[in-house]
């Protein structure tokens, strides 16, 4: 039985018991001091302080043991192994330890293992049980002892609310720090691997190269044996498909938002908006099948009728279906922003003699511009990051073409293609995925910067 199946309910129970004990103690102190008004904080704050004193030490101990359990037990097992096993190279010793753990957890037969490894597996199980018993007792003690001291300190002068606010502030700062460190870790990990790639492939060749063929041949005399890592065709395909998608999503989504917010009746808006948002909940693989089996053949047949050569996998098919998928991102967010514009601005414009169309064009849309730009930016990010629709409808060919009737590929599709299967992270082929990711990150960062400048310009003009 896992240690969490017992300790977590115990921690919750003891924290609730500490809360009610602190609450009742606060009421008792208030009764002796002339009522609740004599307390610095509400009784619930005293209870929350007691519950916090119970839960935090226990959860900290449990989390610490979760991180250190495997290392501690492995270190003890390694020290008790016979010399011929303990002195093995690190790679072989790791295999031995994995075999011990597999036997201990019942996922491997011990019949073919040596007696030393079998004894080590038995010892591993014993150590795990012993340590878990010790940690369980420690967790119960950590959840039981601190609340006793808090209960003794409850008095009318105890600033329980201040303590709770400080604890909440620390929690919020911790959450913000985790988000920042996660983002920083992603950026640094991609940056370091991209720098390794640029040590093999010059940065200029990558950014301005016109041919993308990362596959390497078996023999040196074969074509493309050194690979071609020009990112221009990949980003050209990304921009082409994203442009087609946004040319569908922005007009349709924005006009739908204006109609729902300014012209539609409340009942029609209540029913139509959730139906429109269903498009955002459809899995992208369904859109991919729709694009590959319905839209792409339809475009190919229509092109053959008018004499156009249309590829069976085209950027137009992927872009159109992607635009349909992105419509809710623009319409829903823009509708909320437009609907949030104060009614007084509408009434003032209409009162000055402006028509409804003029009010929407010159008053409502400028006032809602920051939110609309935010929705469009989110839609662009969604279009750039889409993978499944492009794989199924646009193909994998890195063609340097802005013809929407040809097959192209995108950055995210190439990243997935390069990292699928067993890869060696020392070859330029695999490291190229990180270079593409870094360049895509810089591209979206510049896009965000431009959007913020546009929003700031018009916001200063209309505020």
TIGUGU-312519 format. One record per residue (C-alpha): residue number from 0; x negated, y, z negated. Coordinates in nm, 3 decimals, always signed. Example, Ala and Ser with C-alpha at 12.3 -4.5 7.8 and 13.67 -1.06 7.14 Angstrom:
+-----+---------+---------+---------+
| num |       x |       y |       z |
+-----+---------+---------+---------+
|   0 |  -1.230 |  -0.450 |  -0.780 |
|   1 |  -1.367 |  -0.106 |  -0.714 |
+-----+---------+---------+---------+
//
This chain:
+-----+---------+---------+---------+
| num |       x |       y |       z |
+-----+---------+---------+---------+
|   0 |  +0.000 |  +0.000 |  +0.000 |
|   1 |  -0.132 |  +0.343 |  +0.093 |
|   2 |  -0.230 |  +0.579 |  -0.184 |
|   3 |  -0.006 |  +0.846 |  -0.035 |
|   4 |  +0.310 |  +0.636 |  -0.067 |
|   5 |  +0.272 |  +0.655 |  -0.446 |
|   6 |  +0.085 |  +0.976 |  -0.520 |
|   7 |  +0.287 |  +1.214 |  -0.303 |
|   8 |  +0.624 |  +1.128 |  -0.468 |
|   9 |  +0.453 |  +1.151 |  -0.808 |
|  10 |  +0.314 |  +1.496 |  -0.726 |
|  11 |  +0.656 |  +1.617 |  -0.610 |
|  12 |  +0.825 |  +1.477 |  -0.921 |
|  13 |  +0.575 |  +1.629 |  -1.162 |
|  14 |  +0.589 |  +1.966 |  -0.981 |
|  15 |  +0.969 |  +1.970 |  -1.006 |
|  16 |  +0.946 |  +1.873 |  -1.373 |
|  17 |  +0.698 |  +2.156 |  -1.431 |
|  18 |  +0.929 |  +2.401 |  -1.254 |
|  19 |  +1.231 |  +2.317 |  -1.466 |
|  20 |  +1.017 |  +2.315 |  -1.782 |
|  21 |  +0.881 |  +2.662 |  -1.700 |
|  22 |  +1.230 |  +2.787 |  -1.613 |
|  23 |  +1.380 |  +2.664 |  -1.939 |
|  24 |  +1.084 |  +2.796 |  -2.139 |
|  25 |  +1.132 |  +3.140 |  -1.978 |
|  26 |  +1.501 |  +3.135 |  -2.069 |
|  27 |  +1.414 |  +3.035 |  -2.425 |
|  28 |  +1.157 |  +3.315 |  -2.455 |
|  29 |  +1.410 |  +3.561 |  -2.309 |
|  30 |  +1.668 |  +3.451 |  -2.567 |
|  31 |  +1.424 |  +3.524 |  -2.847 |
|  32 |  +1.321 |  +3.862 |  -2.702 |
|  33 |  +1.656 |  +4.019 |  -2.629 |
|  34 |  +1.757 |  +3.879 |  -2.290 |
|  35 |  +1.617 |  +3.827 |  -1.941 |
|  36 |  +1.554 |  +4.201 |  -1.902 |
|  37 |  +1.277 |  +4.171 |  -2.160 |
|  38 |  +1.081 |  +3.942 |  -1.926 |
|  39 |  +0.836 |  +4.088 |  -1.678 |
|  40 |  +0.956 |  +3.848 |  -1.406 |
|  41 |  +1.257 |  +3.634 |  -1.328 |
|  42 |  +1.276 |  +3.289 |  -1.490 |
|  43 |  +1.231 |  +3.125 |  -1.151 |
|  44 |  +0.892 |  +3.295 |  -1.117 |
|  45 |  +0.771 |  +3.133 |  -1.439 |
|  46 |  +0.897 |  +2.799 |  -1.312 |
|  47 |  +0.719 |  +2.846 |  -0.981 |
|  48 |  +0.393 |  +2.932 |  -1.156 |
|  49 |  +0.419 |  +2.610 |  -1.360 |
|  50 |  +0.500 |  +2.407 |  -1.045 |
|  51 |  +0.207 |  +2.566 |  -0.863 |
|  52 |  -0.026 |  +2.480 |  -1.151 |
|  53 |  +0.094 |  +2.121 |  -1.122 |
|  54 |  +0.088 |  +2.073 |  -0.747 |
|  55 |  -0.223 |  +2.262 |  -0.635 |
|  56 |  -0.490 |  +2.072 |  -0.837 |
|  57 |  -0.332 |  +1.737 |  -0.749 |
|  58 |  -0.306 |  +1.815 |  -0.378 |
|  59 |  -0.662 |  +1.949 |  -0.374 |
|  60 |  -0.793 |  +1.630 |  -0.536 |
|  61 |  -0.592 |  +1.412 |  -0.295 |
|  62 |  -0.713 |  +1.605 |  +0.010 |
|  63 |  -1.073 |  +1.596 |  -0.110 |
|  64 |  -1.062 |  +1.221 |  -0.160 |
|  65 |  -0.900 |  +1.175 |  +0.180 |
|  66 |  -1.199 |  +1.347 |  +0.340 |
|  67 |  -1.465 |  +1.174 |  +0.127 |
|  68 |  -1.321 |  +0.823 |  +0.084 |
|  69 |  -1.471 |  +0.662 |  +0.392 |
|  70 |  -1.811 |  +0.828 |  +0.344 |
|  71 |  -1.837 |  +0.733 |  -0.023 |
|  72 |  -1.738 |  +0.368 |  +0.023 |
|  73 |  -1.952 |  +0.333 |  +0.336 |
|  74 |  -2.255 |  +0.472 |  +0.153 |
|  75 |  -2.210 |  +0.222 |  -0.132 |
|  76 |  -2.162 |  -0.069 |  +0.108 |
|  77 |  -2.469 |  +0.032 |  +0.307 |
|  78 |  -2.679 |  +0.043 |  -0.010 |
|  79 |  -2.566 |  -0.307 |  -0.108 |
|  80 |  -2.632 |  -0.470 |  +0.230 |
|  81 |  -2.928 |  -0.708 |  +0.267 |
|  82 |  -3.248 |  -0.545 |  +0.391 |
|  83 |  -3.229 |  -0.707 |  +0.736 |
|  84 |  -2.893 |  -0.535 |  +0.789 |
|  85 |  -2.953 |  -0.209 |  +0.605 |
|  86 |  -3.273 |  -0.142 |  +0.805 |
|  87 |  -3.108 |  -0.179 |  +1.144 |
|  88 |  -3.107 |  +0.119 |  +1.384 |
|  89 |  -2.823 |  +0.364 |  +1.339 |
|  90 |  -2.628 |  +0.241 |  +1.641 |
|  91 |  -2.648 |  -0.126 |  +1.538 |
|  92 |  -2.574 |  -0.043 |  +1.173 |
|  93 |  -2.263 |  +0.141 |  +1.288 |
|  94 |  -2.145 |  -0.173 |  +1.467 |
|  95 |  -2.203 |  -0.378 |  +1.152 |
|  96 |  -2.004 |  -0.132 |  +0.940 |
|  97 |  -1.721 |  -0.136 |  +1.193 |
|  98 |  -1.713 |  -0.516 |  +1.177 |
|  99 |  -1.698 |  -0.498 |  +0.796 |
| 100 |  -1.407 |  -0.256 |  +0.810 |
| 101 |  -1.223 |  -0.466 |  +1.068 |
| 102 |  -1.251 |  -0.773 |  +0.845 |
| 103 |  -1.149 |  -0.574 |  +0.538 |
| 104 |  -0.839 |  -0.433 |  +0.706 |
| 105 |  -0.738 |  -0.767 |  +0.856 |
| 106 |  -0.793 |  -0.670 |  +1.217 |
| 107 |  -1.082 |  -0.910 |  +1.282 |
| 108 |  -1.143 |  -1.277 |  +1.211 |
| 109 |  -1.412 |  -1.348 |  +0.954 |
| 110 |  -1.479 |  -1.702 |  +1.079 |
| 111 |  -1.747 |  -1.592 |  +1.326 |
| 112 |  -1.913 |  -1.337 |  +1.095 |
| 113 |  -2.216 |  -1.394 |  +0.878 |
| 114 |  -2.171 |  -1.455 |  +0.502 |
| 115 |  -2.334 |  -1.120 |  +0.422 |
| 116 |  -2.078 |  -0.933 |  +0.635 |
| 117 |  -1.791 |  -1.133 |  +0.483 |
| 118 |  -1.912 |  -1.053 |  +0.131 |
| 119 |  -1.947 |  -0.688 |  +0.227 |
| 120 |  -1.587 |  -0.686 |  +0.355 |
| 121 |  -1.464 |  -0.831 |  +0.026 |
| 122 |  -1.669 |  -0.572 |  -0.162 |
| 123 |  -1.523 |  -0.298 |  +0.059 |
| 124 |  -1.168 |  -0.398 |  -0.038 |
| 125 |  -1.262 |  -0.409 |  -0.408 |
| 126 |  -1.422 |  -0.064 |  -0.394 |
| 127 |  -1.123 |  +0.079 |  -0.209 |
| 128 |  -0.881 |  -0.052 |  -0.473 |
| 129 |  -1.099 |  +0.064 |  -0.762 |
| 130 |  -1.148 |  +0.414 |  -0.626 |
| 131 |  -0.782 |  +0.452 |  -0.537 |
| 132 |  -0.684 |  +0.354 |  -0.890 |
| 133 |  -0.926 |  +0.610 |  -1.033 |
| 134 |  -0.807 |  +0.880 |  -0.794 |
| 135 |  -0.442 |  +0.802 |  -0.869 |
| 136 |  -0.502 |  +0.840 |  -1.242 |
| 137 |  -0.693 |  +1.162 |  -1.176 |
| 138 |  -0.411 |  +1.298 |  -0.959 |
| 139 |  -0.151 |  +1.222 |  -1.226 |
| 140 |  -0.370 |  +1.395 |  -1.486 |
| 141 |  -0.432 |  +1.692 |  -1.255 |
| 142 |  -0.058 |  +1.730 |  -1.201 |
| 143 |  +0.033 |  +1.691 |  -1.570 |
| 144 |  -0.229 |  +1.878 |  -1.777 |
| 145 |  -0.243 |  +2.230 |  -1.619 |
| 146 |  +0.134 |  +2.294 |  -1.653 |
| 147 |  +0.105 |  +2.233 |  -2.028 |
| 148 |  -0.132 |  +2.529 |  -2.064 |
| 149 |  +0.091 |  +2.746 |  -1.841 |
| 150 |  +0.396 |  +2.662 |  -2.054 |
| 151 |  +0.209 |  +2.771 |  -2.366 |
| 152 |  +0.123 |  +3.108 |  -2.207 |
| 153 |  +0.478 |  +3.194 |  -2.099 |
| 154 |  +0.573 |  +3.517 |  -2.271 |
| 155 |  +0.755 |  +3.841 |  -2.184 |
| 156 |  +0.424 |  +4.000 |  -2.081 |
| 157 |  +0.312 |  +3.722 |  -1.842 |
| 158 |  +0.314 |  +3.866 |  -1.490 |
| 159 |  +0.447 |  +3.555 |  -1.318 |
| 160 |  +0.579 |  +3.740 |  -1.014 |
| 161 |  +0.239 |  +3.899 |  -0.952 |
| 162 |  +0.073 |  +3.560 |  -0.973 |
| 163 |  +0.319 |  +3.416 |  -0.723 |
| 164 |  +0.267 |  +3.706 |  -0.485 |
| 165 |  -0.110 |  +3.665 |  -0.502 |
| 166 |  -0.078 |  +3.291 |  -0.439 |
| 167 |  +0.150 |  +3.358 |  -0.144 |
| 168 |  -0.096 |  +3.615 |  -0.009 |
| 169 |  -0.382 |  +3.366 |  -0.036 |
| 170 |  -0.169 |  +3.107 |  +0.145 |
| 171 |  -0.086 |  +3.348 |  +0.428 |
| 172 |  -0.450 |  +3.453 |  +0.461 |
| 173 |  -0.546 |  +3.087 |  +0.471 |
| 174 |  -0.298 |  +3.016 |  +0.749 |
| 175 |  -0.427 |  +3.314 |  +0.947 |
| 176 |  -0.784 |  +3.201 |  +0.892 |
| 177 |  -0.704 |  +2.851 |  +1.017 |
| 178 |  -0.549 |  +2.996 |  +1.334 |
| 179 |  -0.848 |  +3.224 |  +1.393 |
| 180 |  -1.104 |  +2.952 |  +1.325 |
| 181 |  -0.918 |  +2.710 |  +1.550 |
| 182 |  -0.921 |  +2.959 |  +1.835 |
| 183 |  -1.287 |  +3.038 |  +1.772 |
| 184 |  -1.372 |  +2.668 |  +1.763 |
| 185 |  -1.197 |  +2.604 |  +2.094 |
| 186 |  -1.373 |  +2.896 |  +2.260 |
| 187 |  -1.716 |  +2.800 |  +2.127 |
| 188 |  -1.679 |  +2.433 |  +2.217 |
| 189 |  -1.581 |  +2.521 |  +2.572 |
| 190 |  -1.857 |  +2.785 |  +2.592 |
| 191 |  -2.136 |  +2.552 |  +2.478 |
| 192 |  -2.037 |  +2.278 |  +2.722 |
| 193 |  -2.000 |  +2.533 |  +3.002 |
| 194 |  -2.351 |  +2.664 |  +2.932 |
| 195 |  -2.481 |  +2.309 |  +2.973 |
| 196 |  -2.307 |  +2.296 |  +3.309 |
| 197 |  -2.458 |  +2.628 |  +3.418 |
| 198 |  -2.804 |  +2.492 |  +3.339 |
| 199 |  -2.753 |  +2.242 |  +3.621 |
| 200 |  -2.537 |  +2.451 |  +3.855 |
| 201 |  -2.611 |  +2.823 |  +3.900 |
| 202 |  -2.337 |  +3.056 |  +3.782 |
| 203 |  -2.331 |  +3.242 |  +4.114 |
| 204 |  -2.281 |  +2.919 |  +4.309 |
| 205 |  -1.996 |  +2.821 |  +4.079 |
| 206 |  -1.810 |  +3.152 |  +4.089 |
| 207 |  -1.861 |  +3.235 |  +4.457 |
| 208 |  -1.892 |  +2.887 |  +4.606 |
| 209 |  -1.640 |  +2.807 |  +4.880 |
| 210 |  -1.641 |  +2.427 |  +4.852 |
| 211 |  -1.521 |  +2.214 |  +4.563 |
| 212 |  -1.625 |  +1.849 |  +4.574 |
| 213 |  -1.752 |  +1.738 |  +4.231 |
| 214 |  -1.774 |  +1.370 |  +4.326 |
| 215 |  -2.129 |  +1.238 |  +4.351 |
| 216 |  -2.230 |  +0.961 |  +4.587 |
| 217 |  -2.410 |  +0.641 |  +4.496 |
| 218 |  -2.696 |  +0.691 |  +4.743 |
| 219 |  -2.888 |  +1.012 |  +4.795 |
| 220 |  -2.846 |  +0.996 |  +5.174 |
| 221 |  -2.467 |  +1.008 |  +5.152 |
| 222 |  -2.277 |  +1.330 |  +5.213 |
| 223 |  -2.204 |  +1.526 |  +4.900 |
| 224 |  -2.454 |  +1.332 |  +4.693 |
| 225 |  -2.533 |  +1.639 |  +4.486 |
| 226 |  -2.170 |  +1.754 |  +4.462 |
| 227 |  -2.023 |  +2.092 |  +4.549 |
| 228 |  -1.902 |  +2.304 |  +4.258 |
| 229 |  -1.765 |  +2.620 |  +4.418 |
| 230 |  -1.463 |  +2.726 |  +4.213 |
| 231 |  -1.312 |  +2.965 |  +4.468 |
| 232 |  -1.083 |  +2.704 |  +4.634 |
| 233 |  -0.956 |  +2.586 |  +4.297 |
| 234 |  -0.872 |  +2.934 |  +4.174 |
| 235 |  -0.729 |  +3.027 |  +4.513 |
| 236 |  -0.484 |  +2.738 |  +4.483 |
| 237 |  -0.399 |  +2.839 |  +4.127 |
| 238 |  -0.328 |  +3.198 |  +4.228 |
| 239 |  -0.128 |  +3.088 |  +4.533 |
| 240 |  +0.102 |  +2.854 |  +4.343 |
| 241 |  +0.140 |  +3.094 |  +4.051 |
| 242 |  +0.228 |  +3.379 |  +4.290 |
| 243 |  +0.496 |  +3.170 |  +4.460 |
| 244 |  +0.637 |  +3.065 |  +4.123 |
| 245 |  +0.645 |  +3.419 |  +3.987 |
| 246 |  +0.803 |  +3.552 |  +4.306 |
| 247 |  +1.094 |  +3.323 |  +4.224 |
| 248 |  +1.100 |  +3.348 |  +3.844 |
| 249 |  +1.056 |  +3.724 |  +3.794 |
| 250 |  +1.334 |  +3.857 |  +4.022 |
| 251 |  +1.583 |  +3.584 |  +3.937 |
| 252 |  +1.505 |  +3.584 |  +3.567 |
| 253 |  +1.501 |  +3.961 |  +3.528 |
| 254 |  +1.821 |  +4.013 |  +3.727 |
| 255 |  +1.990 |  +3.736 |  +3.529 |
| 256 |  +1.881 |  +3.905 |  +3.206 |
| 257 |  +2.017 |  +4.242 |  +3.320 |
| 258 |  +2.349 |  +4.090 |  +3.420 |
| 259 |  +2.390 |  +3.891 |  +3.099 |
| 260 |  +2.301 |  +4.189 |  +2.882 |
| 261 |  +2.473 |  +4.476 |  +3.064 |
| 262 |  +2.752 |  +4.338 |  +3.283 |
| 263 |  +2.865 |  +3.997 |  +3.156 |
| 264 |  +3.138 |  +3.963 |  +2.897 |
| 265 |  +3.035 |  +3.841 |  +2.551 |
| 266 |  +3.213 |  +3.510 |  +2.604 |
| 267 |  +3.047 |  +3.451 |  +2.942 |
| 268 |  +2.706 |  +3.543 |  +2.796 |
| 269 |  +2.757 |  +3.305 |  +2.503 |
| 270 |  +2.816 |  +3.013 |  +2.738 |
| 271 |  +2.578 |  +3.101 |  +3.022 |
| 272 |  +2.260 |  +3.177 |  +2.829 |
| 273 |  +2.230 |  +2.831 |  +2.661 |
| 274 |  +2.302 |  +2.664 |  +2.996 |
| 275 |  +2.025 |  +2.868 |  +3.158 |
| 276 |  +1.785 |  +2.782 |  +2.878 |
| 277 |  +1.840 |  +2.410 |  +2.941 |
| 278 |  +1.599 |  +2.448 |  +3.234 |
| 279 |  +1.318 |  +2.509 |  +2.984 |
| 280 |  +1.393 |  +2.181 |  +2.806 |
| 281 |  +1.367 |  +1.956 |  +3.111 |
| 282 |  +1.037 |  +1.761 |  +3.110 |
| 283 |  +0.788 |  +1.877 |  +3.370 |
| 284 |  +0.758 |  +1.526 |  +3.511 |
| 285 |  +1.125 |  +1.549 |  +3.610 |
| 286 |  +1.051 |  +1.872 |  +3.793 |
| 287 |  +0.758 |  +1.698 |  +3.955 |
| 288 |  +0.976 |  +1.414 |  +4.084 |
| 289 |  +1.231 |  +1.666 |  +4.208 |
| 290 |  +0.959 |  +1.860 |  +4.390 |
| 291 |  +0.795 |  +1.552 |  +4.540 |
| 292 |  +1.108 |  +1.360 |  +4.641 |
| 293 |  +1.351 |  +1.639 |  +4.730 |
| 294 |  +1.198 |  +1.984 |  +4.780 |
| 295 |  +0.878 |  +1.882 |  +4.963 |
| 296 |  +1.056 |  +1.661 |  +5.222 |
| 297 |  +1.320 |  +1.931 |  +5.268 |
| 298 |  +1.053 |  +2.195 |  +5.339 |
| 299 |  +0.869 |  +1.957 |  +5.573 |
| 300 |  +1.184 |  +1.878 |  +5.770 |
| 301 |  +1.281 |  +2.244 |  +5.788 |
| 302 |  +0.935 |  +2.334 |  +5.912 |
| 303 |  +0.946 |  +2.066 |  +6.183 |
| 304 |  +1.275 |  +2.209 |  +6.307 |
| 305 |  +1.122 |  +2.553 |  +6.367 |
| 306 |  +0.792 |  +2.411 |  +6.490 |
| 307 |  +0.577 |  +2.461 |  +6.180 |
| 308 |  +0.327 |  +2.203 |  +6.061 |
| 309 |  +0.410 |  +2.150 |  +5.694 |
| 310 |  +0.208 |  +1.915 |  +5.476 |
| 311 |  +0.392 |  +1.650 |  +5.281 |
| 312 |  +0.234 |  +1.805 |  +4.970 |
| 313 |  +0.248 |  +2.182 |  +4.986 |
| 314 |  +0.193 |  +2.479 |  +4.759 |
| 315 |  +0.536 |  +2.611 |  +4.855 |
| 316 |  +0.716 |  +2.306 |  +4.715 |
| 317 |  +0.523 |  +2.317 |  +4.390 |
| 318 |  +0.560 |  +2.695 |  +4.355 |
| 319 |  +0.935 |  +2.697 |  +4.419 |
| 320 |  +1.009 |  +2.424 |  +4.165 |
| 321 |  +0.769 |  +2.579 |  +3.914 |
| 322 |  +0.949 |  +2.911 |  +3.959 |
| 323 |  +1.282 |  +2.745 |  +3.881 |
| 324 |  +1.129 |  +2.594 |  +3.568 |
| 325 |  +0.992 |  +2.931 |  +3.451 |
| 326 |  +1.317 |  +3.128 |  +3.502 |
| 327 |  +1.434 |  +3.074 |  +3.140 |
| 328 |  +1.107 |  +3.215 |  +3.004 |
| 329 |  +1.173 |  +3.545 |  +3.182 |
| 330 |  +1.552 |  +3.560 |  +3.154 |
| 331 |  +1.592 |  +3.459 |  +2.791 |
| 332 |  +1.318 |  +3.680 |  +2.647 |
| 333 |  +1.407 |  +3.975 |  +2.871 |
| 334 |  +1.774 |  +3.940 |  +2.781 |
| 335 |  +1.692 |  +3.952 |  +2.411 |
| 336 |  +1.474 |  +4.260 |  +2.459 |
| 337 |  +1.727 |  +4.444 |  +2.676 |
| 338 |  +2.009 |  +4.354 |  +2.441 |
| 339 |  +1.806 |  +4.496 |  +2.151 |
| 340 |  +1.788 |  +4.844 |  +2.306 |
| 341 |  +1.999 |  +5.074 |  +2.081 |
| 342 |  +2.351 |  +5.139 |  +2.205 |
| 343 |  +2.301 |  +5.508 |  +2.134 |
| 344 |  +2.057 |  +5.531 |  +2.426 |
| 345 |  +2.319 |  +5.389 |  +2.660 |
| 346 |  +2.590 |  +5.616 |  +2.525 |
| 347 |  +2.366 |  +5.923 |  +2.554 |
| 348 |  +2.280 |  +5.848 |  +2.916 |
| 349 |  +2.640 |  +5.778 |  +3.013 |
| 350 |  +2.749 |  +6.089 |  +2.825 |
| 351 |  +2.516 |  +6.302 |  +3.038 |
| 352 |  +2.686 |  +6.176 |  +3.353 |
| 353 |  +2.453 |  +5.895 |  +3.459 |
| 354 |  +2.600 |  +5.586 |  +3.619 |
| 355 |  +2.552 |  +5.243 |  +3.468 |
| 356 |  +2.292 |  +5.157 |  +3.731 |
| 357 |  +2.100 |  +5.478 |  +3.660 |
| 358 |  +2.119 |  +5.410 |  +3.287 |
| 359 |  +1.972 |  +5.064 |  +3.336 |
| 360 |  +1.700 |  +5.188 |  +3.571 |
| 361 |  +1.589 |  +5.505 |  +3.394 |
| 362 |  +1.671 |  +5.438 |  +3.027 |
| 363 |  +1.713 |  +5.071 |  +2.935 |
| 364 |  +1.438 |  +4.911 |  +3.143 |
| 365 |  +1.170 |  +5.164 |  +3.040 |
| 366 |  +1.269 |  +5.122 |  +2.676 |
| 367 |  +1.252 |  +4.743 |  +2.706 |
| 368 |  +0.939 |  +4.741 |  +2.923 |
| 369 |  +0.694 |  +4.608 |  +2.659 |
| 370 |  +0.915 |  +4.307 |  +2.589 |
| 371 |  +0.977 |  +4.245 |  +2.959 |
| 372 |  +0.605 |  +4.257 |  +3.033 |
| 373 |  +0.551 |  +4.015 |  +2.744 |
| 374 |  +0.804 |  +3.770 |  +2.890 |
| 375 |  +0.646 |  +3.797 |  +3.235 |
| 376 |  +0.301 |  +3.743 |  +3.086 |
| 377 |  +0.424 |  +3.433 |  +2.907 |
| 378 |  +0.573 |  +3.307 |  +3.234 |
| 379 |  +0.245 |  +3.370 |  +3.419 |
| 380 |  +0.051 |  +3.179 |  +3.153 |
| 381 |  +0.303 |  +2.895 |  +3.185 |
| 382 |  +0.261 |  +2.891 |  +3.563 |
| 383 |  -0.119 |  +2.892 |  +3.546 |
| 384 |  -0.123 |  +2.612 |  +3.291 |
| 385 |  +0.122 |  +2.380 |  +3.466 |
| 386 |  -0.025 |  +2.048 |  +3.577 |
| 387 |  +0.234 |  +1.777 |  +3.641 |
| 388 |  +0.432 |  +1.959 |  +3.911 |
| 389 |  +0.112 |  +2.047 |  +4.099 |
| 390 |  -0.017 |  +1.690 |  +4.084 |
| 391 |  +0.304 |  +1.545 |  +4.222 |
| 392 |  +0.400 |  +1.817 |  +4.472 |
| 393 |  +0.084 |  +2.002 |  +4.578 |
| 394 |  -0.176 |  +1.726 |  +4.570 |
| 395 |  -0.542 |  +1.719 |  +4.466 |
| 396 |  -0.706 |  +1.867 |  +4.775 |
| 397 |  -0.921 |  +2.170 |  +4.699 |
| 398 |  -0.851 |  +2.357 |  +5.022 |
| 399 |  -0.952 |  +2.721 |  +5.050 |
| 400 |  -0.629 |  +2.842 |  +5.204 |
| 401 |  -0.356 |  +3.091 |  +5.127 |
| 402 |  -0.114 |  +2.913 |  +5.355 |
| 403 |  +0.175 |  +2.797 |  +5.132 |
| 404 |  +0.252 |  +2.512 |  +5.371 |
| 405 |  -0.078 |  +2.331 |  +5.305 |
| 406 |  -0.188 |  +2.111 |  +5.017 |
| 407 |  -0.389 |  +2.283 |  +4.743 |
| 408 |  -0.490 |  +2.217 |  +4.383 |
| 409 |  -0.520 |  +2.419 |  +4.062 |
| 410 |  -0.767 |  +2.459 |  +3.778 |
| 411 |  -0.569 |  +2.254 |  +3.527 |
| 412 |  -0.524 |  +1.967 |  +3.772 |
| 413 |  -0.898 |  +1.953 |  +3.836 |
| 414 |  -0.973 |  +1.963 |  +3.463 |
| 415 |  -0.746 |  +1.664 |  +3.407 |
| 416 |  -0.894 |  +1.481 |  +3.706 |
| 417 |  -1.252 |  +1.536 |  +3.587 |
| 418 |  -1.181 |  +1.416 |  +3.232 |
| 419 |  -0.972 |  +1.108 |  +3.314 |
| 420 |  -1.132 |  +0.773 |  +3.230 |
| 421 |  -1.473 |  +0.697 |  +3.086 |
| 422 |  -1.696 |  +0.993 |  +3.158 |
| 423 |  -2.054 |  +1.082 |  +3.079 |
| 424 |  -2.071 |  +1.426 |  +2.923 |
| 425 |  -2.423 |  +1.476 |  +3.056 |
| 426 |  -2.326 |  +1.491 |  +3.423 |
| 427 |  -2.230 |  +1.814 |  +3.601 |
| 428 |  -1.911 |  +1.645 |  +3.725 |
| 429 |  -1.769 |  +1.616 |  +3.373 |
| 430 |  -1.915 |  +1.941 |  +3.242 |
| 431 |  -1.750 |  +2.122 |  +3.535 |
| 432 |  -1.417 |  +2.082 |  +3.353 |
| 433 |  -1.545 |  +2.300 |  +3.069 |
| 434 |  -1.677 |  +2.559 |  +3.314 |
| 435 |  -1.335 |  +2.573 |  +3.479 |
| 436 |  -1.171 |  +2.608 |  +3.138 |
| 437 |  -1.403 |  +2.893 |  +3.042 |
| 438 |  -1.341 |  +3.077 |  +3.367 |
| 439 |  -0.966 |  +3.028 |  +3.329 |
| 440 |  -0.988 |  +3.166 |  +2.976 |
| 441 |  -1.169 |  +3.476 |  +3.099 |
| 442 |  -0.914 |  +3.516 |  +3.379 |
| 443 |  -0.615 |  +3.505 |  +3.143 |
| 444 |  -0.795 |  +3.739 |  +2.901 |
| 445 |  -0.838 |  +3.997 |  +3.178 |
| 446 |  -0.475 |  +3.950 |  +3.274 |
| 447 |  -0.364 |  +4.016 |  +2.918 |
| 448 |  -0.583 |  +4.325 |  +2.900 |
| 449 |  -0.430 |  +4.467 |  +3.219 |
| 450 |  -0.078 |  +4.395 |  +3.094 |
| 451 |  -0.148 |  +4.569 |  +2.764 |
| 452 |  -0.281 |  +4.876 |  +2.945 |
| 453 |  +0.032 |  +4.891 |  +3.161 |
| 454 |  +0.258 |  +4.859 |  +2.858 |
| 455 |  +0.065 |  +5.129 |  +2.672 |
| 456 |  +0.085 |  +5.368 |  +2.966 |
| 457 |  +0.459 |  +5.343 |  +3.009 |
| 458 |  +0.529 |  +5.328 |  +2.637 |
| 459 |  +0.353 |  +5.662 |  +2.590 |
| 460 |  +0.553 |  +5.803 |  +2.879 |
| 461 |  +0.896 |  +5.709 |  +2.749 |
| 462 |  +0.856 |  +5.737 |  +2.372 |
+-----+---------+---------+---------+
//
